[in-house]
Amino acid sequence: MKPLKLPTPSTKQDFSALDPLDSRYYDEQVATYLSEQSRIAYQAHVEVALAETLAEFGVCSKKIARDIEAAASKVTAAQVYREEQSTKHDIKALVNSIKKYASKDAKPYVHFGATSYDIIATSQILQMRDAATFVVIPRLKQLIKTLLDLAEKYADTTQIGRTHGQHGVPITFGFAIAEYVSRLGTSMQAIEDLTNMLHGKFSGAVGSYNALSTFIDDPLKFETSLLARLNLKPAPYSTQIIPPEGLVRLLDEMTIAAGIMGNLGHDMRHLQRTEINEIREQFAKGQTGSSTMAHKKNPINFENVVSLSKQVIAQSVNANLNLSSEHQRDLTDSASARFYTIIPACLASMTSRLNRSMGKLEVDEESMQKNLQMTGGAIAAEPLYLLLAKHGHTTAHELSKSLAHKAIAEGKQLHEIIKTDKEAQKYWIKFSKKEQQIIIDPAQNYTGLAAKKTRLIIKHWRKQLR
C-alpha cells in the first residue's frame, strides 16, 4: 500500500492549549507523529489497509479499495471531531467521515469486519513505532555522538571522583562522561529492539476472529496480510486489544533513558555550583539567569531535563497501571492511554535540549585541578593504606585514616604529615619512588584505568553508531 503521508503540523505554538507540550515545549517534528491529527491519520491508514486486504481476499473489488483510500485521504481531524459530537464514539466518527467521501458502492466496505480496537490498537502501535524510529532514536544517537566527542576530548583531563558528594579518588572528566555514553547507548539499543518487537492485531471484538470467520476462510492469513501492509506482525494472542505489555515495555525503557538523562542533568548541574565551578552551561547573548540577581547564570537546561524526566516517570506509572483490562476488554484505559504520547514527546525534548547543552559545554580544567588539590592529597588515603598493608602494617586502614584526617584538619599535604609521624615514617621509607609519587601526587599518578576505560567505551560505541 502507499506510504502514509502525515498531516503537516502547525508551525505555531498554541497558547490556548492546556498541555505545555503544545505551547512551551512544542516541537514540530514531534507533532508530525504524535499530534491528535496524526493519530487520526494513522487510524485512517489502518482503515485503508483493511480495504486493500478485503480486495485481496475477494470481498470487494480493487476499485472499491482505491475509492476508500481516496476518501480516507480527505478526512481531517476537525471533521472527525465534529462528527463525534453526534456519534459520541471516535472510531464511528472516523468511519462516517470516510463514508462521506466514498462512493455508494464503497460505503458498505468502510470498516467492514473490524472492531474499533482493531483500528485503535494497531494505529497506536504505528504511531509509537514511527515516533521512536524517526524522532526518539535518531535524537538519542546524536546525543550519544556529542557525549562521545566530549569523552574523547577530556579522556585524560583529571577530575576528582565523588561519592556521597565527597571527594573520593581521581578519575578523568572523560571517564565521567563515558558513563553516560554506555548507559544511554544500552538504553537506546533496548528502545530499538522493543520498537521492532511491537505487534498489531485484527482479530475482532474479543480476539477470536468471530466476524472475519463469517466471510473469510482463513482469518489468520487475512490478519497477517493486513498487518504486513503496515510492516507489522500479528500479536501471538490478542483479545479486543493487543496485550499492553509490549508497548508498556517500550515506554518503560524510554523512561529509563529519561532517568539516565536526568542523572546526567543532575551531575552537570552540581558541577556548576559556585563552590565547584568545574563546568558552565553556555549562556546566549541577552540570556537572563535571574530577574533580580543579575550576576547569576543558572543551569536551566540541565534543570529542565531533570524536571521533564519526572513527567516521563509519571506517565510510565500511568502506563503500568493499564496492564490490567478485565476479561476480553474494559475501558479503564480509554482516557489514560491517550497520554502515552507524553513519554516519547518529553524524551525527544530532553534529548535535544541536553544535546545542545553538552555540545556547548564550557569545561574549566583549572578549577578541576584546583578541586583535586583541595584536600592536600588526602585523597591518596586509599593507596596509602594499601601500600602500608603491602609493606607489613597490620592496621593500615586505621593509620591511613588518622593521617588523612590530620592532613585535612591542619591544612597540610598528606605526604608531609606522613613524614612527621614516626610509625608511618618506618613504612614510608620502604615505599618505592613510584609508590611514593602516588601519595605525593595522586591527581597524576592514581587515576587507575579511567583514561583507558574511556577510550574502550568510545571505540565500542563509535562502532555501534556507524
C-alpha positions, 0 to 999 in steps of 0.5 A, a space after each residue: 500500500 502507499 506510504 502514509 503521508 502525515 498531516 503537516 503540523 502547525 508551525 505555531 505554538 498554541 497558547 490556548 492549549 492546556 498541555 505545555 507540550 503544545 505551547 512551551 515545549 512544542 516541537 514540530 517534528 514531534 507533532 508530525 507523529 504524535 499530534 491528535 491529527 496524526 493519530 487520526 491519520 494513522 487510524 485512517 491508514 489502518 482503515 485503508 489497509 483493511 480495504 486493500 486486504 478485503 480486495 485481496 481476499 475477494 470481498 470487494 473489488 480493487 476499485 472499491 479499495 482505491 475509492 476508500 483510500 481516496 476518501 480516507 485521504 480527505 478526512 481531517 481531524 476537525 471533521 472527525 471531531 465534529 462528527 463525534 459530537 453526534 456519534 459520541 464514539 471516535 472510531 464511528 466518527 472516523 468511519 462516517 467521515 470516510 463514508 462521506 467521501 466514498 462512493 455508494 458502492 464503497 460505503 458498505 466496505 468502510 470498516 467492514 469486519 473490524 472492531 474499533 480496537 482493531 483500528 485503535 490498537 494497531 494505529 497506536 502501535 504505528 504511531 509509537 513505532 514511527 515516533 521512536 524510529 524517526 524522532 526518539 532514536 535518531 535524537 538519542 544517537 546524536 546525543 550519544 555522538 556529542 557525549 562521545 566527542 566530549 569523552 574523547 576530548 577530556 579522556 585524560 583531563 583529571 577530575 576528582 571522583 565523588 561519592 556521597 558528594 565527597 571527594 573520593 579518588 581521581 578519575 578523568 572528566 572523560 571517564 565521567 562522561 563515558 558513563 553516560 555514553 554506555 548507559 544511554 547507548 544500552 538504553 537506546 539499543 533496548 528502545 530499538 529492539 522493543 520498537 521492532 518487537 511491537 505487534 498489531 492485531 485484527 482479530 475482532 471484538 474479543 480476539 477470536 476472529 468471530 466476524 472475519 470467520 463469517 466471510 473469510 476462510 482463513 482469518 489468520 492469513 487475512 490478519 497477517 496480510 493486513 498487518 504486513 501492509 503496515 510492516 507489522 506482525 500479528 500479536 501471538 494472542 490478542 483479545 479486543 486489544 493487543 496485550 499492553 505489555 509490549 508497548 508498556 515495555 517500550 515506554 518503560 525503557 524510554 523512561 529509563 533513558 529519561 532517568 539516565 538523562 536526568 542523572 546526567 542533568 543532575 551531575 552537570 548541574 552540581 558541577 556548576 555550583 559556585 563552590 565547584 565551578 568545574 563546568 558552565 552551561 553556555 549562556 546566549 547573548 541577552 540570556 537572563 539567569 535571574 530577574 533580580 540577581 543579575 550576576 547569576 547564570 543558572 543551569 536551566 537546561 540541565 534543570 529542565 531535563 531533570 524536571 521533564 524526566 519526572 513527567 516521563 516517570 509519571 506517565 510510565 506509572 500511568 502506563 503500568 497501571 493499564 496492564 490490567 483490562 478485565 476479561 476480553 476488554 474494559 475501558 479503564 484505559 480509554 482516557 489514560 492511554 491517550 497520554 502515552 504520547 507524553 513519554 516519547 514527546 518529553 524524551 525527544 525534548 530532553 534529548 535535544 535540549 541536553 544535546 545542545 547543552 553538552 555540545 556547548 559545554 564550557 569545561 574549566 580544567 583549572 578549577 578541576 585541578 584546583 578541586 583535586 588539590 583541595 584536600 592536600 592529597 588526602 585523597 591518596 588515603 586509599 593507596 596509602 593504606 594499601 601500600 602500608 598493608 603491602 609493606 607489613 602494617 597490620 592496621 593500615 586502614 586505621 593509620 591511613 585514616 588518622 593521617 588523612 584526617 590530620 592532613 585535612 584538619 591542619 591544612 597540610 599535604 598528606 605526604 608531609 604529615 606522613 613524614 612527621 609521624 614516626 610509625 608511618 615514617 618506618 613504612 614510608 621509607 620502604 615505599 618505592 619512588 613510584 609508590 611514593 609519587 602516588 601519595 605525593 601526587 595522586 591527581 597524576 599518578 592514581 587515576 587507575 584505568 579511567 583514561 583507558 576505560 574511556 577510550 574502550 567505551 568510545 571505540 565500542 560505541 563509535 562502532 555501534 553508531 556507524 
